[in-house]
Amino acid sequence: MNDLSWTPPGPPPPMPVPPPMPVAFSGGRREFFHLVSRGAGLELITLGFYRFWLATDMRRHLWSNTHVDGDGAEYTGRGKELLIGFLVALAILVPVYLAYFLVGLEAERAQAFASIPLFLFFYLFGQFAIYRARRYRLTRTVWRGVRFWMSGSGWIYALQASLWGLLVLATLGLALPWREAALERYKMRHSYYGDLQGRFEGRGWDFFKRGWWLWLLTPFALYMAIFLPFVYGAFKAIEWRWWLSGIRFGDVRLESTLRKSELIGLYWKVIGWVVVLGIVFAIYLGLCAVLVSSMTATPIDEFFQSQEIVKSIPMLVLLGLGYLAFALAMNVVMRVYLMRDLWIRVLSSTIVHNIGAAANVSARGELANALGEGFADGLDVAGF
């Protein structure tokens, strides 16, 4: 009787879905400021060559203080790798620059004609550099002992980016959201975390819907520059939110809640520092002119009106030193506000869903060389 009344157990209850995991940042602002200000001084002493080690130190600081599910990331790149990549890139690019210079000596008209294919070459090469630089940084990023890595062809990406660029130009920027979506799909399709393949699910139409009104405001912002930080800051916030919310690695997905107005203040702070540093630089030049004119026993008004100001070696030396100090100070400002502070604001809005899907991942992939970063530095297109 007891056996007949026995009821077989039902299916096991479903596993509880883990709650979304916010991304945290633990680094101090003062620590980063000391890092970049010290690096700026060393850049001045080493004539700019310390920037490879400074870039490595900044990435290590940002990576190691970024925590997901309690674990920080690790950046394993080295400044020496970036320097070697830069020197190899220069060996390839210098003949191109030299050929253009020789064409310019031959004839002004030939130089104007040669500038068109040169621009196209640099644009194509720049896109190749962007892809390869991302590949390098990804293969130097480790989380929980497993490295990210990237496959794919930088030349195929550069060709796609160039063709999409022509379409964006022909449509006066309207095709930009679809360009970004197509290129990001290619990059994420070839991105991996161990054996976990990435993908991008953001659509160009979603990007367009969020920011179409900025396209209408851009002409007014270009005409009245005071509105430019508002338009550009809102655009970057929309782009960051759209991009992060489209990233997938297997079943792991990201979500961003970044507000449109979140980044505008950062750009205004940078503009404020540009004004302050510009005033300081102007005062410095005035004091230098007074000092040099007193050394030459020339009245200050005559010194400015005559050609002595451009012929004076001491004045040119002081001018060069002041310009370098101004440029390095601007680099510190840009790195603090548009790298560190922007990084934190973007991270604070980011949520990781289903992080448990990245628990049992096997290590895969090989390290990429730093040639892409070298090309980016040689073409001056290096970015965060």
C-alpha positions as a Markdown table, in Angstrom:
| # | Residue | x | y | z |
|---|---|---|---|---|
| 1 | Met | 0.0 | 0.0 | 0.0 |
| 2 | Asn | 2.8 | 2.4 | 0.9 |
| 3 | Asp | 4.6 | 1.6 | -2.4 |
| 4 | Leu | 1.4 | 2.4 | -4.4 |
| 5 | Ser | 1.1 | 5.8 | -2.7 |
| 6 | Trp | 4.7 | 6.7 | -3.4 |
| 7 | Thr | 5.1 | 9.7 | -5.7 |
| 8 | Pro | 8.2 | 9.9 | -7.9 |
| 9 | Pro | 10.3 | 13.1 | -7.4 |
| 10 | Gly | 9.9 | 15.8 | -10.0 |
| 11 | Pro | 12.7 | 17.5 | -12.0 |
| 12 | Pro | 15.3 | 19.2 | -10.0 |
| 13 | Pro | 14.7 | 22.9 | -9.3 |
| 14 | Pro | 16.5 | 25.3 | -11.6 |
| 15 | Met | 19.8 | 26.7 | -10.5 |
| 16 | Pro | 19.5 | 30.2 | -9.1 |
| 17 | Val | 20.6 | 32.9 | -11.5 |
| 18 | Pro | 23.5 | 34.8 | -10.0 |
| 19 | Pro | 22.8 | 38.5 | -9.5 |
| 20 | Pro | 24.4 | 41.1 | -11.8 |
| 21 | Met | 27.9 | 42.0 | -10.7 |
| 22 | Pro | 29.0 | 45.6 | -10.7 |
| 23 | Val | 32.5 | 46.6 | -11.8 |
| 24 | Ala | 34.5 | 48.4 | -9.1 |
| 25 | Phe | 37.6 | 50.6 | -9.2 |
| 26 | Ser | 39.9 | 50.9 | -6.2 |
| 27 | Gly | 42.8 | 53.1 | -7.4 |
| 28 | Gly | 43.4 | 56.5 | -5.8 |
| 29 | Arg | 43.4 | 59.7 | -7.8 |
| 30 | Arg | 46.4 | 61.1 | -6.1 |
| 31 | Glu | 48.4 | 58.0 | -6.9 |
| 32 | Phe | 47.6 | 58.3 | -10.6 |
| 33 | Phe | 48.4 | 62.0 | -10.6 |
| 34 | His | 51.8 | 61.3 | -9.1 |
| 35 | Leu | 52.3 | 58.6 | -11.7 |
| 36 | Val | 51.6 | 60.8 | -14.7 |
| 37 | Ser | 53.3 | 63.9 | -13.4 |
| 38 | Arg | 56.4 | 62.0 | -12.6 |
| 39 | Gly | 56.2 | 60.4 | -16.1 |
| 40 | Ala | 55.8 | 63.8 | -17.7 |
| 41 | Gly | 59.0 | 64.9 | -16.1 |
| 42 | Leu | 60.9 | 61.8 | -17.3 |
| 43 | Glu | 59.4 | 62.3 | -20.8 |
| 44 | Leu | 61.0 | 65.8 | -20.7 |
| 45 | Ile | 64.4 | 64.4 | -19.6 |
| 46 | Thr | 64.3 | 61.5 | -22.1 |
| 47 | Leu | 63.0 | 63.6 | -25.0 |
| 48 | Gly | 59.7 | 61.7 | -25.1 |
| 49 | Phe | 61.1 | 58.1 | -25.1 |
| 50 | Tyr | 59.8 | 57.4 | -21.6 |
| 51 | Arg | 56.2 | 57.5 | -22.9 |
| 52 | Phe | 56.4 | 53.8 | -23.6 |
| 53 | Trp | 57.1 | 53.0 | -20.0 |
| 54 | Leu | 54.6 | 55.6 | -18.8 |
| 55 | Ala | 51.9 | 54.0 | -21.0 |
| 56 | Thr | 52.7 | 50.6 | -19.5 |
| 57 | Asp | 52.6 | 52.0 | -15.9 |
| 58 | Met | 49.2 | 53.7 | -16.5 |
| 59 | Arg | 47.7 | 50.6 | -17.9 |
| 60 | Arg | 49.0 | 48.5 | -15.0 |
| 61 | His | 47.4 | 51.0 | -12.6 |
| 62 | Leu | 44.0 | 51.0 | -14.4 |
| 63 | Trp | 43.9 | 47.3 | -15.0 |
| 64 | Ser | 45.0 | 46.2 | -11.5 |
| 65 | Asn | 42.5 | 48.5 | -9.8 |
| 66 | Thr | 39.6 | 47.3 | -11.9 |
| 67 | His | 37.7 | 44.5 | -10.1 |
| 68 | Val | 35.1 | 42.1 | -11.4 |
| 69 | Asp | 33.6 | 39.7 | -8.9 |
| 70 | Gly | 36.3 | 40.7 | -6.4 |
| 71 | Asp | 39.2 | 39.9 | -8.8 |
| 72 | Gly | 41.4 | 42.6 | -10.4 |
| 73 | Ala | 42.8 | 42.4 | -14.0 |
| 74 | Glu | 46.5 | 42.2 | -14.8 |
| 75 | Tyr | 48.4 | 44.0 | -17.5 |
| 76 | Thr | 51.5 | 42.1 | -18.5 |
| 77 | Gly | 52.8 | 44.4 | -21.3 |
| 78 | Arg | 56.3 | 46.0 | -21.0 |
| 79 | Gly | 57.6 | 49.4 | -22.1 |
| 80 | Lys | 60.5 | 47.7 | -23.9 |
| 81 | Glu | 58.0 | 45.9 | -26.2 |
| 82 | Leu | 56.4 | 49.2 | -27.1 |
| 83 | Leu | 59.7 | 50.9 | -27.8 |
| 84 | Ile | 60.8 | 48.0 | -30.1 |
| 85 | Gly | 57.5 | 48.1 | -31.9 |
| 86 | Phe | 57.8 | 51.8 | -32.4 |
| 87 | Leu | 61.4 | 51.5 | -33.8 |
| 88 | Val | 60.3 | 48.7 | -36.2 |
| 89 | Ala | 57.4 | 50.9 | -37.3 |
| 90 | Leu | 59.7 | 53.8 | -37.9 |
| 91 | Ala | 61.9 | 51.7 | -40.1 |
| 92 | Ile | 58.8 | 51.1 | -42.3 |
| 93 | Leu | 57.3 | 54.6 | -42.2 |
| 94 | Val | 60.4 | 56.7 | -42.5 |
| 95 | Pro | 61.0 | 55.8 | -46.2 |
| 96 | Val | 57.4 | 56.8 | -46.9 |
| 97 | Tyr | 57.9 | 60.2 | -45.2 |
| 98 | Leu | 61.2 | 60.6 | -47.0 |
| 99 | Ala | 59.7 | 59.8 | -50.4 |
| 100 | Tyr | 57.0 | 62.4 | -49.9 |
| 101 | Phe | 59.6 | 64.9 | -48.9 |
| 102 | Leu | 61.6 | 64.3 | -52.0 |
| 103 | Val | 58.5 | 64.6 | -54.2 |
| 104 | Gly | 57.9 | 68.0 | -52.6 |
| 105 | Leu | 61.4 | 69.1 | -53.4 |
| 106 | Glu | 60.9 | 68.1 | -57.0 |
| 107 | Ala | 57.8 | 70.1 | -57.7 |
| 108 | Glu | 55.1 | 71.7 | -55.6 |
| 109 | Arg | 52.4 | 70.5 | -58.0 |
| 110 | Ala | 53.7 | 66.9 | -57.7 |
| 111 | Gln | 53.6 | 67.2 | -53.9 |
| 112 | Ala | 50.0 | 68.3 | -54.0 |
| 113 | Phe | 49.2 | 65.3 | -56.2 |
| 114 | Ala | 51.1 | 62.9 | -54.0 |
| 115 | Ser | 49.4 | 64.1 | -50.9 |
| 116 | Ile | 46.1 | 62.3 | -51.9 |
| 117 | Pro | 47.5 | 58.8 | -52.1 |
| 118 | Leu | 49.7 | 59.5 | -49.1 |
| 119 | Phe | 46.6 | 60.5 | -47.0 |
| 120 | Leu | 44.8 | 57.3 | -48.2 |
| 121 | Phe | 47.8 | 55.2 | -47.3 |
| 122 | Phe | 48.1 | 56.7 | -43.9 |
| 123 | Tyr | 44.4 | 56.3 | -43.2 |
| 124 | Leu | 44.5 | 52.6 | -44.2 |
| 125 | Phe | 47.7 | 52.1 | -42.2 |
| 126 | Gly | 46.1 | 53.9 | -39.3 |
| 127 | Gln | 43.2 | 51.5 | -39.2 |
| 128 | Phe | 45.6 | 48.6 | -39.4 |
| 129 | Ala | 47.5 | 50.1 | -36.5 |
| 130 | Ile | 44.3 | 50.5 | -34.4 |
| 131 | Tyr | 43.4 | 46.8 | -34.9 |
| 132 | Arg | 46.9 | 45.5 | -34.1 |
| 133 | Ala | 47.2 | 47.8 | -31.1 |
| 134 | Arg | 44.0 | 46.4 | -29.7 |
| 135 | Arg | 45.2 | 42.9 | -30.3 |
| 136 | Tyr | 48.4 | 43.7 | -28.4 |
| 137 | Arg | 46.6 | 45.1 | -25.4 |
| 138 | Leu | 44.1 | 42.3 | -25.3 |
| 139 | Thr | 46.8 | 39.6 | -25.3 |
| 140 | Arg | 48.5 | 41.5 | -22.3 |
| 141 | Thr | 45.3 | 41.4 | -20.3 |
| 142 | Val | 44.9 | 38.6 | -17.8 |
| 143 | Trp | 41.9 | 37.9 | -15.4 |
| 144 | Arg | 41.9 | 35.0 | -13.0 |
| 145 | Gly | 45.0 | 33.6 | -14.6 |
| 146 | Val | 43.4 | 33.4 | -18.1 |
| 147 | Arg | 44.6 | 35.7 | -20.9 |
| 148 | Phe | 42.4 | 37.5 | -23.4 |
| 149 | Trp | 43.6 | 37.1 | -27.0 |
| 150 | Met | 42.6 | 38.1 | -30.5 |
| 151 | Ser | 42.8 | 36.6 | -34.0 |
| 152 | Gly | 41.7 | 38.0 | -37.4 |
| 153 | Ser | 43.5 | 40.1 | -40.0 |
| 154 | Gly | 44.4 | 43.8 | -39.4 |
| 155 | Trp | 44.5 | 44.4 | -43.2 |
| 156 | Ile | 40.9 | 43.0 | -43.6 |
| 157 | Tyr | 39.8 | 45.2 | -40.8 |
| 158 | Ala | 41.6 | 48.2 | -42.4 |
| 159 | Leu | 39.9 | 47.6 | -45.7 |
| 160 | Gln | 36.5 | 47.3 | -44.1 |
| 161 | Ala | 37.1 | 50.5 | -42.1 |
| 162 | Ser | 38.2 | 52.4 | -45.2 |
| 163 | Leu | 35.2 | 51.4 | -47.2 |
| 164 | Trp | 32.8 | 52.2 | -44.4 |
| 165 | Gly | 34.7 | 55.6 | -44.0 |
| 166 | Leu | 33.9 | 56.5 | -47.6 |
| 167 | Leu | 30.2 | 55.7 | -46.9 |
| 168 | Val | 30.2 | 57.8 | -43.8 |
| 169 | Leu | 31.7 | 60.7 | -45.8 |
| 170 | Ala | 29.2 | 60.3 | -48.6 |
| 171 | Thr | 26.3 | 60.3 | -46.1 |
| 172 | Leu | 27.6 | 63.3 | -44.1 |
| 173 | Gly | 28.0 | 61.1 | -41.0 |
| 174 | Leu | 24.7 | 59.4 | -41.0 |
| 175 | Ala | 26.2 | 55.9 | -41.7 |
| 176 | Leu | 28.6 | 56.2 | -38.7 |
| 177 | Pro | 26.5 | 54.0 | -36.3 |
| 178 | Trp | 26.3 | 51.2 | -38.8 |
| 179 | Arg | 30.1 | 51.6 | -39.5 |
| 180 | Glu | 30.8 | 51.3 | -35.8 |
| 181 | Ala | 28.5 | 48.2 | -35.4 |
| 182 | Ala | 30.1 | 46.4 | -38.4 |
| 183 | Leu | 33.7 | 47.0 | -37.3 |
| 184 | Glu | 32.9 | 46.1 | -33.7 |
| 185 | Arg | 31.3 | 42.8 | -34.8 |
| 186 | Tyr | 34.5 | 42.0 | -36.7 |
| 187 | Lys | 36.7 | 42.8 | -33.7 |
| 188 | Met | 34.6 | 41.0 | -31.1 |
| 189 | Arg | 34.1 | 37.9 | -33.4 |
| 190 | His | 37.9 | 37.5 | -33.3 |
| 191 | Ser | 38.3 | 38.3 | -29.5 |
| 192 | Tyr | 38.5 | 35.5 | -26.9 |
| 193 | Tyr | 38.8 | 35.0 | -23.2 |
| 194 | Gly | 40.6 | 31.7 | -23.1 |
| 195 | Asp | 38.4 | 29.4 | -25.1 |
| 196 | Leu | 35.3 | 31.7 | -24.6 |
| 197 | Gln | 34.6 | 33.5 | -27.9 |
| 198 | Gly | 33.4 | 37.0 | -28.0 |
| 199 | Arg | 30.6 | 38.6 | -30.1 |
| 200 | Phe | 29.0 | 42.0 | -30.4 |
| 201 | Glu | 25.2 | 42.3 | -30.4 |
| 202 | Gly | 24.9 | 46.1 | -30.7 |
| 203 | Arg | 23.0 | 47.3 | -33.8 |
| 204 | Gly | 23.7 | 50.4 | -35.8 |
| 205 | Trp | 20.0 | 51.3 | -35.6 |
| 206 | Asp | 20.0 | 51.3 | -31.8 |
| 207 | Phe | 23.0 | 53.6 | -31.8 |
| 208 | Phe | 21.4 | 55.9 | -34.4 |
| 209 | Lys | 18.1 | 56.1 | -32.4 |
| 210 | Arg | 20.0 | 57.2 | -29.3 |
| 211 | Gly | 22.1 | 59.9 | -30.9 |
| 212 | Trp | 20.3 | 61.1 | -34.1 |
| 213 | Trp | 19.6 | 64.5 | -32.6 |
| 214 | Leu | 23.3 | 65.1 | -32.1 |
| 215 | Trp | 23.8 | 64.9 | -35.8 |
| 216 | Leu | 21.4 | 67.8 | -36.1 |
| 217 | Leu | 23.1 | 69.8 | -33.4 |
| 218 | Thr | 26.7 | 69.3 | -34.7 |
| 219 | Pro | 26.6 | 72.2 | -37.3 |
| 220 | Phe | 25.5 | 74.6 | -34.6 |
| 221 | Ala | 28.2 | 73.3 | -32.2 |
| 222 | Leu | 30.9 | 73.8 | -34.9 |
| 223 | Tyr | 29.6 | 77.3 | -35.6 |
| 224 | Met | 29.3 | 78.2 | -31.8 |
| 225 | Ala | 32.2 | 76.3 | -30.2 |
| 226 | Ile | 30.7 | 76.8 | -26.7 |
| 227 | Phe | 28.2 | 74.0 | -27.4 |
| 228 | Leu | 30.8 | 71.6 | -28.7 |
| 229 | Pro | 31.7 | 70.0 | -25.3 |
| 230 | Phe | 28.0 | 69.4 | -24.7 |
| 231 | Val | 27.5 | 67.7 | -28.1 |
| 232 | Tyr | 30.7 | 65.7 | -28.0 |
| 233 | Gly | 30.3 | 64.7 | -24.3 |
| 234 | Ala | 26.8 | 63.4 | -25.0 |
| 235 | Phe | 27.9 | 61.6 | -28.1 |
| 236 | Lys | 30.8 | 59.8 | -26.3 |
| 237 | Ala | 28.5 | 58.8 | -23.4 |
| 238 | Ile | 25.9 | 57.3 | -25.8 |
| 239 | Glu | 28.7 | 55.5 | -27.7 |
| 240 | Trp | 30.2 | 54.0 | -24.5 |
| 241 | Arg | 26.8 | 52.9 | -23.3 |
| 242 | Trp | 25.9 | 51.3 | -26.6 |
| 243 | Trp | 29.3 | 49.6 | -27.0 |
| 244 | Leu | 29.5 | 48.1 | -23.6 |
| 245 | Ser | 25.9 | 46.9 | -23.7 |
| 246 | Gly | 26.6 | 45.0 | -26.9 |
| 247 | Ile | 29.7 | 43.0 | -25.6 |
| 248 | Arg | 29.4 | 39.3 | -25.1 |
| 249 | Phe | 31.8 | 36.5 | -24.1 |
| 250 | Gly | 29.9 | 33.3 | -24.3 |
| 251 | Asp | 27.0 | 33.7 | -21.9 |
| 252 | Val | 28.7 | 36.6 | -20.1 |
| 253 | Arg | 27.2 | 39.9 | -21.1 |
| 254 | Leu | 27.8 | 43.6 | -20.1 |
| 255 | Glu | 25.3 | 46.3 | -19.5 |
| 256 | Ser | 25.9 | 50.0 | -19.1 |
| 257 | Thr | 23.7 | 52.6 | -17.5 |
| 258 | Leu | 25.9 | 55.6 | -18.4 |
| 259 | Arg | 23.8 | 58.8 | -18.6 |
| 260 | Lys | 24.1 | 61.2 | -21.6 |
| 261 | Ser | 25.4 | 64.0 | -19.3 |
| 262 | Glu | 27.9 | 62.0 | -17.4 |
| 263 | Leu | 31.0 | 62.9 | -19.4 |
| 264 | Ile | 30.3 | 66.6 | -20.3 |
| 265 | Gly | 31.8 | 67.9 | -17.1 |
| 266 | Leu | 35.1 | 66.2 | -17.8 |
| 267 | Tyr | 35.5 | 68.0 | -21.1 |
| 268 | Trp | 34.7 | 71.3 | -19.5 |
| 269 | Lys | 37.3 | 70.7 | -16.8 |
| 270 | Val | 39.9 | 70.0 | -19.5 |
| 271 | Ile | 38.9 | 73.2 | -21.3 |
| 272 | Gly | 39.2 | 75.1 | -18.1 |
| 273 | Trp | 42.7 | 73.8 | -17.5 |
| 274 | Val | 43.6 | 74.7 | -21.1 |
| 275 | Val | 42.7 | 78.3 | -20.4 |
| 276 | Val | 44.6 | 78.4 | -17.1 |
| 277 | Leu | 47.7 | 76.8 | -18.6 |
| 278 | Gly | 47.5 | 79.1 | -21.6 |
| 279 | Ile | 47.4 | 82.2 | -19.3 |
| 280 | Val | 50.4 | 80.9 | -17.3 |
| 281 | Phe | 52.3 | 80.2 | -20.6 |
| 282 | Ala | 51.5 | 83.8 | -21.9 |
| 283 | Ile | 52.8 | 85.3 | -18.6 |
| 284 | Tyr | 55.9 | 83.1 | -18.8 |
| 285 | Leu | 56.6 | 84.4 | -22.4 |
| 286 | Gly | 56.1 | 88.0 | -21.2 |
| 287 | Leu | 58.6 | 87.5 | -18.3 |
| 288 | Cys | 61.1 | 85.8 | -20.7 |
| 289 | Ala | 60.8 | 88.7 | -23.1 |
| 290 | Val | 61.4 | 91.2 | -20.3 |
| 291 | Leu | 64.4 | 89.2 | -19.1 |
| 292 | Val | 66.0 | 88.9 | -22.6 |
| 293 | Ser | 65.4 | 92.5 | -23.5 |
| 294 | Ser | 67.1 | 93.6 | -20.2 |
| 295 | Met | 70.1 | 91.4 | -21.0 |
| 296 | Thr | 70.4 | 93.1 | -24.5 |
| 297 | Ala | 69.7 | 96.6 | -23.1 |
| 298 | Thr | 66.8 | 96.9 | -25.6 |
| 299 | Pro | 63.6 | 98.7 | -24.5 |
| 300 | Ile | 60.8 | 96.1 | -24.2 |
| 301 | Asp | 58.5 | 97.9 | -26.7 |
| 302 | Glu | 61.3 | 97.9 | -29.3 |
| 303 | Phe | 62.2 | 94.4 | -28.5 |
| 304 | Phe | 58.7 | 93.2 | -29.4 |
| 305 | Gln | 58.4 | 95.4 | -32.5 |
| 306 | Ser | 61.9 | 94.5 | -34.0 |
| 307 | Gln | 63.1 | 91.2 | -35.3 |
| 308 | Glu | 65.2 | 90.6 | -32.2 |
| 309 | Ile | 62.5 | 88.5 | -30.6 |
| 310 | Val | 62.8 | 85.8 | -33.3 |
| 311 | Lys | 66.6 | 86.1 | -33.7 |
| 312 | Ser | 67.5 | 85.9 | -30.0 |
| 313 | Ile | 68.9 | 82.5 | -29.2 |
| 314 | Pro | 68.1 | 82.8 | -25.4 |
| 315 | Met | 64.5 | 83.8 | -26.2 |
| 316 | Leu | 64.1 | 80.8 | -28.6 |
| 317 | Val | 65.5 | 78.5 | -25.9 |
| 318 | Leu | 63.2 | 79.8 | -23.2 |
| 319 | Leu | 60.3 | 79.6 | -25.7 |
| 320 | Gly | 61.1 | 76.0 | -26.4 |
| 321 | Leu | 61.4 | 75.0 | -22.8 |
| 322 | Gly | 58.1 | 76.8 | -22.0 |
| 323 | Tyr | 56.3 | 75.1 | -24.8 |
| 324 | Leu | 57.5 | 71.7 | -23.7 |
| 325 | Ala | 56.4 | 72.4 | -20.1 |
| 326 | Phe | 53.0 | 73.5 | -21.4 |
| 327 | Ala | 52.6 | 70.4 | -23.6 |
| 328 | Leu | 53.6 | 68.1 | -20.8 |
| 329 | Ala | 51.2 | 69.8 | -18.4 |
| 330 | Met | 48.4 | 69.4 | -20.9 |
| 331 | Asn | 49.3 | 65.7 | -21.1 |
| 332 | Val | 48.9 | 65.3 | -17.4 |
| 333 | Val | 45.5 | 67.0 | -17.5 |
| 334 | Met | 44.4 | 64.8 | -20.4 |
| 335 | Arg | 45.5 | 61.7 | -18.7 |
| 336 | Val | 43.9 | 62.5 | -15.4 |
| 337 | Tyr | 40.5 | 63.6 | -16.7 |
| 338 | Leu | 40.1 | 61.9 | -20.1 |
| 339 | Met | 41.8 | 58.6 | -19.1 |
| 340 | Arg | 41.6 | 57.9 | -15.4 |
| 341 | Asp | 38.4 | 59.9 | -14.5 |
| 342 | Leu | 36.6 | 58.8 | -17.7 |
| 343 | Trp | 37.6 | 55.2 | -17.0 |
| 344 | Ile | 36.1 | 55.3 | -13.6 |
| 345 | Arg | 32.8 | 56.9 | -14.7 |
| 346 | Val | 32.4 | 54.4 | -17.4 |
| 347 | Leu | 33.2 | 51.5 | -15.1 |
| 348 | Ser | 30.9 | 52.7 | -12.4 |
| 349 | Ser | 28.0 | 52.4 | -14.8 |
| 350 | Thr | 28.9 | 48.9 | -16.0 |
| 351 | Ile | 27.2 | 45.7 | -14.8 |
| 352 | Val | 28.3 | 42.1 | -15.6 |
| 353 | His | 25.6 | 39.5 | -16.1 |
| 354 | Asn | 26.2 | 35.7 | -15.7 |
| 355 | Ile | 29.8 | 36.0 | -14.6 |
| 356 | Gly | 29.7 | 32.3 | -13.6 |
| 357 | Ala | 29.9 | 31.4 | -17.2 |
| 358 | Ala | 33.5 | 32.5 | -17.2 |
| 359 | Ala | 34.4 | 30.1 | -14.3 |
| 360 | Asn | 35.6 | 27.1 | -16.3 |
| 361 | Val | 37.6 | 28.5 | -19.1 |
| 362 | Ser | 40.7 | 26.9 | -20.6 |
| 363 | Ala | 43.7 | 29.1 | -21.5 |
| 364 | Arg | 44.2 | 29.6 | -25.2 |
| 365 | Gly | 45.9 | 32.0 | -27.7 |
| 366 | Glu | 49.3 | 33.4 | -28.3 |
| 367 | Leu | 50.9 | 36.7 | -27.4 |
| 368 | Ala | 50.9 | 39.4 | -30.2 |
| 369 | Asn | 53.8 | 41.7 | -30.8 |
| 370 | Ala | 53.7 | 45.4 | -30.3 |
| 371 | Leu | 54.1 | 46.4 | -33.9 |
| 372 | Gly | 50.6 | 47.7 | -34.0 |
| 373 | Glu | 51.2 | 50.1 | -31.1 |
| 374 | Gly | 54.4 | 51.1 | -32.8 |
| 375 | Phe | 52.5 | 52.0 | -36.0 |
| 376 | Ala | 50.0 | 53.9 | -33.9 |
| 377 | Asp | 52.7 | 56.0 | -32.3 |
| 378 | Gly | 54.5 | 56.5 | -35.7 |
| 379 | Leu | 51.2 | 57.7 | -37.3 |
| 380 | Asp | 50.2 | 59.6 | -34.1 |
| 381 | Val | 46.9 | 57.8 | -33.9 |
| 382 | Ala | 47.5 | 56.1 | -30.5 |
| 383 | Gly | 44.5 | 56.1 | -28.4 |
| 384 | Phe | 42.9 | 54.6 | -25.1 |
